[in-house]
Amino acid sequence: MKNWKFIISCMIIIWLGLQLWAGVNFKDHTWPFIGFPMYAYKRGVTYDNEVQKILLHGQTVAGQTVEVIPEDFGMYSTPWDNSVVPKLKDSTTNQQMAAQLIDDYNRRHPERPPLAGLQLIKIHWQMTETVPVEMPPDTLLFYKRN
């Protein structure tokens, strides 16, 4: 069996070629070679998805609108998105949470103009085949301290 190196080399080249072919096609039925179920419907993508971003704006006592970020309240984005934003969206907890955030912001930033209100805004885009279409923003919460 002198040709065993040649036979193994050919099998490896064929295997790699099949791997490359399966990877380029991104089909789910090519699984024995490469299974990419996340790409299984690559060519049949539907564009009915919506991309959204939640913004928080503060309103100063003087009536100016300023954009505030989670770091202004001593938080990072992930805990903010998972704990604070749902409470601001919920009608049973949003007033209490907004008042607490205003107090926290004013305590943390005495050098800035104090906040008297908060506004939670959702900006969103409808995805199409060519470009994302920006939709009108939705106000999810408007809280103003008396």
Order of alpha helices (4+ residues) and beta strands (2+ residues): alpha-beta-beta-alpha-alpha-beta-beta-beta
